[in-house]
Each structure stands twice: as C-alpha cells, then as structure tokens.
C-alpha cells in the first residue's frame, strides 16, 4: 500500500505491525547459522507471515516458509535448513543453518493481513573472496552455463555484481572480462592501461552488459566463502596423478581452486611453493608478499597456469573436511 504525496509522488505507508530492522544487512560466512530478524509489534487477527527469497536473475520470489503463528510450512530447496526463531510470540525471524554460497541475497518478510499487507527486506551477505577463472585451454572459452558449472566445480559459484564490485574496491584488477551470476559480463580495473580499454578510462568495474548465454564466450568471476575444513601442502616432486594419490594417502582430496582461495583469505595460508590443484593448475597463496615469492607487491594467489600433468616439479595442496 502506498500514499500519494503532493505532486503525485508515492511514499510507502509507515509499518503498522512489523518493526523496521535495526540492521537490514546480516553478515555471515558459509557453514554458519544466520538469523534474519522479523518482529511484530502487535498480532493482527487472521494473519500470516511469509518469508521469500528475491531472485533478481529470473525476477521471481521463491517462498521459503509460511506461518500463522501456530503452525508453519517450509517450501523449496532451503526447507531442510530453515526454521522460525520464535523466541517469543511476536518473533517471526528466520534462522538459516549451515549457510551455503547460494543463500546470499535479498529476503522478504511479508505480513499477509487482508488489504493491509506490509513487508520488510533484509540482505544476507556472505564474507568471501572473488577470483577470476579460466580453463586450461585459454581465455574466453566459457559460455554462461559453462562458466557457472566451472565455478561450482571449484567449490565456488558465479559472483554477483555486488561481490565483484566489493572485490574491485579491495584491489581486484583483471583485464579479462568474465561472466557473473546475472548473465552480464564485466572486468574490474584499478590501474588504467592500454591493453585494458586505454589509459584515459577511469578505474572501475567496466561492463559489456548482458550477453548471449549460449553463444558469447568469456572467462568467469567466481565467489567462495569460509571453508568447512582445512587446506595444507605436501612437499615433493609429483606429477598430477601422484599429487592426487598423495592427498588420498592422507585421507584427504586434492584441493580445488576455490578452497585454496578460501584458505588464503580466511586462514591466511601463506606458502612460497607451487602445488597442484584439482583442475590441473599449479598455484600458491601469498599473504605476506616478499621478493623471492613472485616479487609482486600485493597479497594473492599466484598461478603457474596449467603445466603438463606429467611434470614432476611441484608439490600438492590437499583439502580435508571437518
């Protein structure tokens, strides 16, 4: 329901039953338990509260749970991991357990009360890291669906625009354009330079806009969050097959790219040793830059690309779950 102001502008009516949240953004990490607050100031007759997740990519709202205060019903893929907090009879807050990467986004708590429906919006924000990704056969090989699948295979998902923008503000500078979750294509530039649009363009997240998800081909920007486990290094002169076996001998698996980025971001993993990863690439994480470890001035996950899998030069990074 809206109120018309002088001049025809529309303004939302003040909430009658729902309390405005003090903090409309809830910060969390993968694997944690998060609660999105929704509290009533009074209980109207014959009301229902409906929680839904807003999916901007397909312009839909997916219902999560509906309650009338006494009974509730869960819906959709989130169903096994959500419940109402219900710490008192006015509390309709939504608790999500074992938070997953795909849980990030905007949620709506709607009071359904005849003609006077009202709602509040909250954002669930996962702390994490964005990384550019391309396959072993070079840049600009993914259509949208292949990019989405590639990120998921590396323990991550396609980044949202908000995640990519935040990564740019934190220093992500990458000249190759990549798909993000909504089907648009972008690249983040800190240092303007000739091969990346020219020196005259200002720094920023540059965009190609929406592209054909089947035909157009770019790299991918993936997003991952905290690990439910740990990544560690095994030293040796191993080929790719031997690297996988070395991890299995320790009851672990060869680490995925997203897992190495997560360990670098959240566990400050810092090693000057290149190691095999599950996709056949060789990388190493640096949190304290130094001359003999690549020589670059900024922290990051360095890459040796995709060497021959028969090469016996590197160790391996392994992942073991909790």
N, C-alpha and C positions, 0 to 999 in steps of 0.2 A: 504494500500500500504506500502511495506517495502523496505528498501535499504540494499543491501548486503555489509557488511564491509569486509576488508581483512581477510582471514581465513574462510569466509563463514558465519560469524555471521550476524544476521538480526537486523536492527535497524529501528524503526519507523521514517518515514519522519516527518520533522517539520510541525506543523499545518500551513496551508495556510490561512484558513478562520476563524477557531474557536480560540478563546482566551483560553489559559490554565487558569483554575480557580485558584485563589489565595489560596482558601481553599477547597480542594477536599472532605472534610467531613463537612456536615451540621448537627449541633446538635439541637435537638428539644425534645418535650415531647408530649405525647398523648393529643389530643384536640387542639393543637396549629396550627398555619399556618406556613409552611416552604417553602422556595424558593430555588430551585437547580439552580445555575447560569449557563447559556449557552449564550455567547455573540459572535456575529460575528464581525470580523474586517473589512469585506467587504462583499458585496452581489453579489454572482456569478449569472450568468444567469440561469434561469430554475432550481432553486434549491428547495429542500425540507429539512425540519428538522424533524427528527423522534425521539421521546422520547420513551424509553422502560425500563422495569424493568427486571433485570437479576435474574432469579430464579435458584440458584445453585442446589436445591434439585432435579429438573427434567431437568436440563441442557437446559432451554428454556429462551427466551426473550419474554416478553409479551408487545406488543405495547400499549402505553398509549395515545399518541397524534401525529398527523402528520400535519404540516403546510407548506404552500408555501410562507408565509409572508403576504398574503392577507386573505386566508381562512384556517380554520383548522378543523380537525375532531377528536373527542375523541373516545377511544376504551376501552373495558374491565371494570372490577369492579371499577377501580379508576375514571372512566369517570365523575361521578357527582361531584367529589371533586377536579378536576384539571383544571387549566387554564394556558394560557401563560401570563407571567407578561407583556410583550410588552411595557415597559416603553419608548422605542424608537425603531426605525425601525431595529436596529441591535440586539435587545434583544429577544432571544428565550428561556428565563429562564422559568422553570416550577414551578408553585406555587401549593402546595397541602394544602387544607384546612381541618380542623378537623382531624389532623393526627391520624391514627389508629395504633395499635400494629403491624399489618401485613405490614405496609408501610415501616418498617425498611428494609434496604438492599442497593444493588448497582443499580444505574440507569445509562443509557447511552443516551447521546445527540449526535445524528449522523446527520451530514450534507450529504445529498444524492445529489451528483453532478456528475452524469455520472461515469467516471472511477476514479475520484479523491475523492471518499468518505473519510471522516475523522470523528473521534468521540472523545469525552471525557467521562470519567467515574467519577461519583460522588457517595458518600455514604451518605445515610440518617441514622443518628444514634439517636436512642431514649434513653434519660436518663431514667433509670429504676432500677428494682431490680429483681434478680433471687432468687427463693426459691424452695427447694425440696418438692415434694408432693407424698404422698402415700394414698391409700384409707383406709377405716375403717377396712377392713379385713386383714391388714398387708402389709408387704413389698413384692416387686417383684410380683405384681398381674396384671400389665398393659402390654398388647402388645402395639405396637407403636400407633395404631389407638385409643385405649382406653386411652393412656396417652395424646394424642393430644386433645381428647374430654374432658378429666378431667381438663386439664389446661384451656380450653375455658369456661368450666362451672364455673370456679373460677375467672372469669374476668382477664384472662391472656392467654398466648399462650406458646407452647413449646419454650424454649430458643434456640438461635443459639449458635454455638461453641464460637464465639467471645464474646457473652454475658456471657456465663458460665466462660470463661477464665478471663474476667474482674472481675466477681464476686469472683473468686478464688484470684486474686491479691488484692481484697478488704477484704479478710478474710473468704470466704465461705469454710468450712471444713466439708465434709459429706462423711460418709463411705459407703453409699448405692449407687449403680450405677443406673443411670437414663437415659431415652431416651431424646434426643434433636431433634431439628426440622429436621435435615438432615437424621434421621434414624440411627444415630450412638449412642453409649452408653458410658457414662463417669462417673467418680466421682472425685471431687476436694479434695485434701488432703493438709492441711497446716502442721499438726503435724503427722509425720510418726509414726505408731503404729502397734502392732502385728495383731489385727483383721482387719486391713485395708491394707493388702499387705505386712506387715512386717516393721520393723524399719529401714532396710537397704535401702529401696527405697527412693529416694529423693522426697520432696514435689512436687506437680504438679497436673495437670489435667490428671488423668490416664484414659486410654481408653480400651474398649473392641472392638472398631471398629464397623463396620456395622453389624447389627444382623437381623435375620428373623423378619419382621414386624408383621407377623401373629402369629408365634409360640413362640418366645422368650418373656420373661416377666421380667420387671424391674420396678423401680419407674419412676418418671418424674421430670425434671427440668423445671419449669415454669418461664415466664418473664412477668412482668407487669410494667406499667409506671404511670404517674400522673393521679389523679382522676378528673373526672368532677362531683364533689360533695364532700361530707364530711362523715367521719365515726365518730360516737360518742357512748358512753357507757351508758347503762341503768342499774342501780344497782338493785339487787333483788335476791331472791332465786327462780329461774324459771326453769321449765323443758324445753325441747327443743320446744315443741308446744307453751308453754306460752311465750317463748322468741320471737318467730316469731310474735305472736299476739301483744306483747308489742311494737315491732317496727312498725307494721301496725297501731297501735293506734296513733302513732306519725306521720303518713303519710310517713313512711319510710319502708325499707325492711331489713331483717336480712342480715348482711354484708357477702360477700364472702371472701375467704381466700386471694385472690389477692388484694381485696380492703383494707383489714387490713394491708397487707404488704405495699401497696402504701401509706396509711395514716401514717404508721410508717416512711417510707422513706422520703416522701415529706412534710408531715405536722408535723413531729416529735411527733406523737401521743405516749404518754407515760402513761401507766396505769398498776398498780400492780394487777388488778382484772381480773381473768379469765372470759371469756364471750363466749357464744355460737356463732357459725358461721353457715352459710347456709348448709355446708356439714355435720353438726353434730359433728364437732370437737369443742374443747374449747381451746382458745389461749389468749395471752395477749401481747401487744407491750411494749418494754422497750428501751428507747433511753438513759436514764441515769442509768446504772447498779448500784444496791445497794443490800446490804446484804439480806434484807427482801423480795426481789422480784426475787427469784430464785437463787440468790447468784452467778450467772455466771458473769465473768469479762467483757464480751463484750455485746454491744447492740444487740438486735434482737427481733424476735417474738417468744415467748416461747409457748410450747404446753403441754396441759394435755391429748393429744390424743383424743380418741372418747369414752367418758363415756356413760353409759346408758342414753338414751334420757328421761327417767323418773326421773332422779336425779334432785332434787331441791337444787342445791348448788351454781349455777353461775348466773351472770347477762347475758347481751347480748350486742353485738356490732351491731349497726344499720348503714345503709347507706341511705343517701338521696341525690338524684341527684340535679344538679343546675337547 
